Amino acid sequence: MALSDIIQRIEGDAATEADALVNAARAQAEATLTVAREQAEREGAAILSRGATAAAAEAETLRAAARLAARDGLVAAKGELIDQVLARAAQAVVELPDDEYSALMARRVAAASRGGERVRIAAADFGRLDSRLSDAVEKVAGRDLGLVFVDEPAEVEHGVVLLGDRSEVDLSVAALVEERRSELAMLAAQALFGGGEKDEV
């Protein structure tokens, strides 16, 4: 075989082998691309699924927060209304006729006194209580409790303060309302909202 024929045959075999390699590489590349595309689609779907789940969870969290905020706002609004009712109740006590008001304060003093205490009257009530409270207390108690009514006003808005050697009893109107707060608040809730508000007050 001539040298030229050998060279030509080698070149032909090389070309055929090169074509085969190129075709194989192309097929491998297409297969790899297909796998990559499928994986990307799966990952994309997973990412979208996770995103949808996260978005749904976030939406539920926001809804729950909104419901809680609305409930808190309603409870606060009801609480404010009840506080207004209690404030009005305190004002109604203050607006009692002088004889009824002094009788109320006398009952509170007589119930709290052990005898011999000093009594301080709120500055705002001094004019209506100073001249009648002593007699009213003795009448309620059925005896002289030895109370000393001092000129120094009590540091309360309305009512009196009973001072012993080691004690101080707030007998003010505000203290009276606070003592009955739970009961009054429940009554107010029933009147305002039809009951069922006890746990929210």
C-alpha beads as a LAMMPS data file, in Angstrom:
LAMMPS data file: protein, C-alpha beads

201 atoms
200 bonds

1 atom types
1 bond types

-500.0 500.0 xlo xhi
-500.0 500.0 ylo yhi
-500.0 500.0 zlo zhi

Masses

1 110.0

Atoms # bond

1 1 1 0.000 0.000 0.000
2 1 1 1.334 3.359 -1.007
3 1 1 2.188 5.895 1.653
4 1 1 -0.430 8.283 0.325
5 1 1 -3.124 5.609 0.685
6 1 1 -2.086 4.950 4.272
7 1 1 -2.209 8.648 5.121
8 1 1 -5.597 9.009 3.455
9 1 1 -6.955 6.028 5.380
10 1 1 -5.636 7.401 8.681
11 1 1 -7.204 10.753 7.955
12 1 1 -10.526 9.080 7.094
13 1 1 -10.492 7.021 10.312
14 1 1 -9.653 10.124 12.339
15 1 1 -12.495 12.074 10.761
16 1 1 -14.951 9.257 11.450
17 1 1 -13.756 8.968 15.058
18 1 1 -13.951 12.723 15.478
19 1 1 -17.517 12.748 14.174
20 1 1 -18.411 9.977 16.592
21 1 1 -16.861 11.852 19.483
22 1 1 -18.662 15.045 18.534
23 1 1 -21.976 13.209 18.236
24 1 1 -21.448 11.483 21.558
25 1 1 -20.531 14.773 23.209
26 1 1 -23.584 16.428 21.721
27 1 1 -25.841 13.640 22.980
28 1 1 -24.250 13.798 26.422
29 1 1 -24.674 17.554 26.500
30 1 1 -28.333 17.269 25.523
31 1 1 -28.911 14.600 28.179
32 1 1 -27.158 16.710 30.791
33 1 1 -29.175 19.748 29.768
34 1 1 -32.406 17.752 29.995
35 1 1 -31.509 16.494 33.472
36 1 1 -30.536 20.009 34.555
37 1 1 -33.759 21.430 33.154
38 1 1 -35.871 18.802 34.935
39 1 1 -33.984 19.374 38.181
40 1 1 -34.425 23.100 37.851
41 1 1 -38.144 22.615 37.270
42 1 1 -38.414 20.369 40.338
43 1 1 -36.426 22.799 42.457
44 1 1 -38.441 25.687 41.108
45 1 1 -41.669 23.898 42.001
46 1 1 -40.304 23.123 45.456
47 1 1 -39.264 26.733 45.933
48 1 1 -42.682 27.906 44.813
49 1 1 -44.326 25.392 47.135
50 1 1 -42.202 26.512 50.068
51 1 1 -42.939 30.121 49.211
52 1 1 -46.658 29.435 49.056
53 1 1 -46.527 27.620 52.401
54 1 1 -44.557 30.451 53.978
55 1 1 -46.939 33.027 52.529
56 1 1 -49.941 31.097 53.852
57 1 1 -48.348 30.854 57.302
58 1 1 -47.550 34.570 57.266
59 1 1 -51.097 35.369 56.202
60 1 1 -52.494 33.238 59.031
61 1 1 -50.144 34.949 61.482
62 1 1 -51.340 38.351 60.269
63 1 1 -54.976 37.252 60.509
64 1 1 -54.430 35.948 64.034
65 1 1 -52.664 39.169 65.014
66 1 1 -55.485 41.213 63.504
67 1 1 -58.105 39.174 65.366
68 1 1 -56.151 39.548 68.614
69 1 1 -55.715 43.288 68.080
70 1 1 -59.427 43.644 67.350
71 1 1 -60.311 41.677 70.471
72 1 1 -57.881 43.708 72.575
73 1 1 -59.349 46.902 71.159
74 1 1 -62.867 45.742 71.984
75 1 1 -61.880 44.745 75.509
76 1 1 -60.115 48.089 75.995
77 1 1 -63.151 49.978 74.711
78 1 1 -65.446 48.051 77.028
79 1 1 -63.061 48.645 79.906
80 1 1 -63.125 52.374 79.207
81 1 1 -66.929 52.370 79.212
82 1 1 -67.005 50.495 82.508
83 1 1 -64.455 52.922 83.984
84 1 1 -66.729 55.771 82.915
85 1 1 -69.664 54.081 84.649
86 1 1 -67.619 53.616 87.828
87 1 1 -66.517 57.255 87.702
88 1 1 -70.144 58.271 87.339
89 1 1 -71.054 56.047 90.308
90 1 1 -68.422 57.821 92.409
91 1 1 -69.781 61.177 91.292
92 1 1 -73.312 60.072 92.215
93 1 1 -72.106 59.305 95.744
94 1 1 -70.507 62.741 95.997
95 1 1 -73.742 64.342 94.792
96 1 1 -75.856 62.718 97.516
97 1 1 -77.752 65.158 99.747
98 1 1 -75.637 66.227 102.715
99 1 1 -77.557 64.162 105.259
100 1 1 -77.301 60.993 103.162
101 1 1 -73.645 61.618 102.394
102 1 1 -72.757 62.222 106.046
103 1 1 -74.715 59.098 107.058
104 1 1 -72.743 57.037 104.526
105 1 1 -69.416 58.378 105.785
106 1 1 -70.552 57.843 109.392
107 1 1 -71.299 54.181 108.672
108 1 1 -67.868 53.716 107.116
109 1 1 -66.111 55.416 110.034
110 1 1 -68.076 53.456 112.638
111 1 1 -67.339 50.158 110.871
112 1 1 -63.602 50.847 110.650
113 1 1 -63.018 52.506 114.031
114 1 1 -61.628 50.723 117.073
115 1 1 -62.021 53.885 119.138
116 1 1 -59.834 56.878 119.770
117 1 1 -58.664 57.492 116.195
118 1 1 -58.228 60.853 114.539
119 1 1 -60.514 61.706 111.638
120 1 1 -59.399 63.859 108.735
121 1 1 -61.998 65.129 106.286
122 1 1 -61.298 65.890 102.617
123 1 1 -61.026 69.615 101.965
124 1 1 -63.853 69.453 99.427
125 1 1 -66.163 67.850 102.015
126 1 1 -65.190 69.860 105.060
127 1 1 -68.146 72.204 104.876
128 1 1 -70.746 69.451 104.530
129 1 1 -69.277 66.955 107.025
130 1 1 -67.506 68.919 109.744
131 1 1 -70.640 69.984 111.588
132 1 1 -72.547 66.725 111.409
133 1 1 -70.161 63.761 111.063
134 1 1 -69.340 63.410 114.759
135 1 1 -73.000 63.123 115.786
136 1 1 -73.738 60.847 112.833
137 1 1 -70.941 58.445 113.789
138 1 1 -72.069 58.283 117.417
139 1 1 -75.627 57.647 116.272
140 1 1 -74.551 54.815 113.959
141 1 1 -72.161 53.265 116.486
142 1 1 -74.598 53.643 119.379
143 1 1 -71.854 55.072 121.582
144 1 1 -69.067 57.658 121.682
145 1 1 -66.035 56.201 119.909
146 1 1 -63.719 58.881 121.278
147 1 1 -62.822 60.091 117.816
148 1 1 -60.860 63.300 117.369
149 1 1 -61.815 65.371 114.328
150 1 1 -58.775 67.348 113.222
151 1 1 -58.631 70.450 111.060
152 1 1 -55.877 69.156 108.770
153 1 1 -57.603 67.997 105.567
154 1 1 -57.317 64.431 104.340
155 1 1 -55.279 63.866 101.187
156 1 1 -58.240 62.398 99.319
157 1 1 -60.620 64.080 96.921
158 1 1 -63.833 63.217 98.779
159 1 1 -64.514 61.376 102.040
160 1 1 -62.463 60.875 105.166
161 1 1 -59.330 59.160 106.456
162 1 1 -59.192 57.427 109.832
163 1 1 -55.810 57.644 111.581
164 1 1 -54.786 55.355 114.423
165 1 1 -51.464 55.088 116.205
166 1 1 -50.216 52.522 113.693
167 1 1 -52.878 52.533 111.057
168 1 1 -54.430 54.652 108.360
169 1 1 -57.749 53.693 106.820
170 1 1 -58.827 55.325 103.571
171 1 1 -62.590 55.839 103.753
172 1 1 -62.796 58.060 100.674
173 1 1 -65.389 57.805 97.926
174 1 1 -62.689 56.511 95.576
175 1 1 -61.817 53.779 98.089
176 1 1 -65.500 52.878 98.414
177 1 1 -65.828 52.414 94.649
178 1 1 -62.557 50.455 94.510
179 1 1 -63.734 48.140 97.314
180 1 1 -66.821 47.326 95.263
181 1 1 -65.089 47.490 91.891
182 1 1 -65.563 43.862 90.847
183 1 1 -69.230 43.855 91.783
184 1 1 -69.889 47.251 90.214
185 1 1 -67.929 46.368 87.074
186 1 1 -69.955 43.190 86.598
187 1 1 -73.200 45.070 87.059
188 1 1 -72.017 47.720 84.616
189 1 1 -70.995 45.066 82.078
190 1 1 -74.388 43.386 82.341
191 1 1 -76.137 46.703 81.859
192 1 1 -73.909 47.817 78.987
193 1 1 -73.254 44.558 77.136
194 1 1 -75.902 42.138 78.311
195 1 1 -73.627 40.128 80.612
196 1 1 -70.883 37.674 79.786
197 1 1 -68.185 40.325 80.153
198 1 1 -66.877 39.366 83.575
199 1 1 -63.710 37.728 82.284
200 1 1 -62.869 40.658 80.038
201 1 1 -63.172 43.463 82.607

Bonds

1 1 1 2
2 1 2 3
3 1 3 4
4 1 4 5
5 1 5 6
6 1 6 7
7 1 7 8
8 1 8 9
9 1 9 10
10 1 10 11
11 1 11 12
12 1 12 13
13 1 13 14
14 1 14 15
15 1 15 16
16 1 16 17
17 1 17 18
18 1 18 19
19 1 19 20
20 1 20 21
21 1 21 22
22 1 22 23
23 1 23 24
24 1 24 25
25 1 25 26
26 1 26 27
27 1 27 28
28 1 28 29
29 1 29 30
30 1 30 31
31 1 31 32
32 1 32 33
33 1 33 34
34 1 34 35
35 1 35 36
36 1 36 37
37 1 37 38
38 1 38 39
39 1 39 40
40 1 40 41
41 1 41 42
42 1 42 43
43 1 43 44
44 1 44 45
45 1 45 46
46 1 46 47
47 1 47 48
48 1 48 49
49 1 49 50
50 1 50 51
51 1 51 52
52 1 52 53
53 1 53 54
54 1 54 55
55 1 55 56
56 1 56 57
57 1 57 58
58 1 58 59
59 1 59 60
60 1 60 61
61 1 61 62
62 1 62 63
63 1 63 64
64 1 64 65
65 1 65 66
66 1 66 67
67 1 67 68
68 1 68 69
69 1 69 70
70 1 70 71
71 1 71 72
72 1 72 73
73 1 73 74
74 1 74 75
75 1 75 76
76 1 76 77
77 1 77 78
78 1 78 79
79 1 79 80
80 1 80 81
81 1 81 82
82 1 82 83
83 1 83 84
84 1 84 85
85 1 85 86
86 1 86 87
87 1 87 88
88 1 88 89
89 1 89 90
90 1 90 91
91 1 91 92
92 1 92 93
93 1 93 94
94 1 94 95
95 1 95 96
96 1 96 97
97 1 97 98
98 1 98 99
99 1 99 100
100 1 100 101
101 1 101 102
102 1 102 103
103 1 103 104
104 1 104 105
105 1 105 106
106 1 106 107
107 1 107 108
108 1 108 109
109 1 109 110
110 1 110 111
111 1 111 112
112 1 112 113
113 1 113 114
114 1 114 115
115 1 115 116
116 1 116 117
117 1 117 118
118 1 118 119
119 1 119 120
120 1 120 121
121 1 121 122
122 1 122 123
123 1 123 124
124 1 124 125
125 1 125 126
126 1 126 127
127 1 127 128
128 1 128 129
129 1 129 130
130 1 130 131
131 1 131 132
132 1 132 133
133 1 133 134
134 1 134 135
135 1 135 136
136 1 136 137
137 1 137 138
138 1 138 139
139 1 139 140
140 1 140 141
141 1 141 142
142 1 142 143
143 1 143 144
144 1 144 145
145 1 145 146
146 1 146 147
147 1 147 148
148 1 148 149
149 1 149 150
150 1 150 151
151 1 151 152
152 1 152 153
153 1 153 154
154 1 154 155
155 1 155 156
156 1 156 157
157 1 157 158
158 1 158 159
159 1 159 160
160 1 160 161
161 1 161 162
162 1 162 163
163 1 163 164
164 1 164 165
165 1 165 166
166 1 166 167
167 1 167 168
168 1 168 169
169 1 169 170
170 1 170 171
171 1 171 172
172 1 172 173
173 1 173 174
174 1 174 175
175 1 175 176
176 1 176 177
177 1 177 178
178 1 178 179
179 1 179 180
180 1 180 181
181 1 181 182
182 1 182 183
183 1 183 184
184 1 184 185
185 1 185 186
186 1 186 187
187 1 187 188
188 1 188 189
189 1 189 190
190 1 190 191
191 1 191 192
192 1 192 193
193 1 193 194
194 1 194 195
195 1 195 196
196 1 196 197
197 1 197 198
198 1 198 199
199 1 199 200
200 1 200 201
